[in-house]
Amino acid sequence: MPELIDPTVRLAPSFTAALHEFIAEGGGTGDSGTDTIIRNYLRPGDEWAAEYVADVLAWRTTAPPGFVPFTTLWWAEGDTYLGRIAIRHTLNAHLMEVGGHIGYDVRPSARRRGHATAMLAAALPVAAALGIDRALITCDADNTASRKVIEKNGGVLDDRRGDKLRFWTPTAADRDEEP
């Protein structure tokens, strides 16, 4: 059964294969977290993964310039990398508009199997433990699949800003409370 785990070099071959799946569908040129990994880390072989894993674990307390601290977790089953979720500990002005507290992606070959919904559900208690009472989660207005994932996890549409929809989603902290 898939679970959230800390990024690990043990899954480097599967993670590398997933990044190549993203590239095959046109990824690597945008501004998503996966695009950034492809541009800044991916090199032939799997050796680059140790640098990435060390960096991403360090960013939980000391973020790179221009970023807020964030926790990245991988959705994995055994030695198979299925997806990635990033929980930003705080919001800056940019994240309040377009990025939100949580961003996620599922590797192309694992999509349409409920992984994104399950991964977000598993990550909400982590967000609560980080002190996030309600998580802002955004998606492109034309991304129906992502919108359904957010709504299945209790996300309530707040507004649309440009091409982004903004949802406030209860974390585990508020899920146990009476309405």
SULGILIN-V777231 format. One line per field, one symbol per residue. ss: DSSP state (@ for helix, = for strand, . for the rest). phi: phi as a letter, one per 20 degrees, with the letter a starting at -180 (. if undefined). burial: 1 if it has 24 or more other C-alpha atoms within 12 Angstrom, else 0. Layout:
# SULGILIN-V777231
ss = ???
phi = ???
burial = ???
This chain:
# SULGILIN-V777231
ss = ..====..@@@@@@@@@@@@@@@@........@@@@@@@@.......@@@@@@@@@@@...........========..=========....@@@@@@@=.=====.@@@....@@@@@@@@@@@@@@@....=======...@@@@@@@@@...======..=======.@@@@....
phi = .fbecfgbfgegffffffffffffeofodedfgfgffffecgcgndffffffffffffffdcffgnddgbddcdebcmedfdaccddefbdeffffecdmfccbbdggfdfmcnffffffgfeffffffenefceecdbfgeefffgfffffenfdfeadcmededddcfegfefeeff
burial = 00111111101101111111110000100001110011001100000011011011101100000001111111110001111111111110001111111111111100000011111111111111010111111111000001111110111110000001111111110000000
